[in-house]
Amino acid sequence: MAEVLLAPLVVFLVLAGWVGVQQLYARFQARYPQLGPFRDSGGGCACGKGHCASKSAD
């Protein structure tokens, strides 16, 4: 019974940790913009064979 209750708790903690790491990364990038742009994980470009299949590159 404890395993049934523990599994969702572990999943929630891992997801909350992931959000926390993203916030720390964004805050670090805001302090040091000379190190490059903040790359949000919500999208991107699937590059291959020398070209980018992203619609924004067209």
N, C-alpha and C positions, 0 to 999 in steps of 0.2 A: 504494500500500500504506500509506503514511504517513497518508493521509486516512481510511482505514478505522479505523486505530488512534486517530487524533486526534478523530474525531467523538464516540465515547463518552466520551472524556476531557473534552471541552468540555461535554457534557451533564451529566456528574457535577459539574464545577466550578460550573456555573450553579446546579444544585440545592443544592450545598453552600453556595454564596453566599446563596441564598434562606433556607436554614435559619439561617445566621449573622445575616442581617438580622432575622429574626423573634426571635432570641435577644437581639440588641441592643435591639430595640424593647421586649421584655418587661422587660428589665433597666432601661431608661430609665423605663418606666411605674412600675416598683416604686419607683424613687427619687422620682418626682414624681407621686404619686397624685392630686393636685389638678387635674391636666390632663385627667382623664377615665379611663374604664375601659379596660383592655386588651381589645381585640377580637380574639379568636382567629379565624383564617381558616377554621376547621372548622365552618361553619354560618352561620346568619343568617336574615334575614327577607327575603322577596321582597315588598316593599311596592308597591302600586299601587292606583290609584283610591280612595285614602283609607282603605284597610284593609290589614291584614297577613294573609297567608295562612299564617303560621306556626302550628303546633298549640299552641305554648306561649302564644300570645296569646288562645286561645279560652277 
